């Protein structure tokens, strides 16, 4: 989440369930024009999440935007999924995203401040990628896409914009998507390569 106009110096707060940030966060902090903070928060825990957001509001007096990107992946054929697998993934990918959005939107509405919220979904919420066997992940991202439509309708009267970003396959610090194998490269239209994060941003 951030406070400040995107054309100005921003104060950015990042939430993650890891106890300490990874190396790419440290690099980002050095490259950021404004301030970048890290919070050890599990977005599935509403009380902890709400307390953290309230603390940020008390410190900075405003929250202008949120990028909700909580998500985990599991490559497994549908017939091999257990109830535990499904519950864990939906708990993070859908419930965690919704609770994050609610905490921030509540502060915007209470302070009568307009804002912008972006939900990170996936092109896998719209199509089935050949060779990528992740039915629960894909379903969770489809739910996030529909959630954004509902929230845009519901919160528009509060001047809160809600949009969804649906990236495709791209290289990142945690792997280049090897789980797709050669099928995706051989059969995708136009023989497209993986995107780069800068192209998504």
Buried (B, 14 or more C-beta within 10 A) or exposed (E): BBBBEEEEEBBBBBBBBEEEBEEEBEEEBEEEEEBBBBBEBBBBBBEBBBEBBEEBBEEBEBBBBBBBBBBEBBEBEEEEBEEEEBEBBBBBBBBBBBBBBBBBBBBBBEEEBEBBBBBBBBEBBEEEBEBBBBBBBBBBBBBBBEBBEEBBEEBEEEEBBBEBBBBBBBEBEEEEBEBBEEEBBEEBEEEEEBBEEEEEE
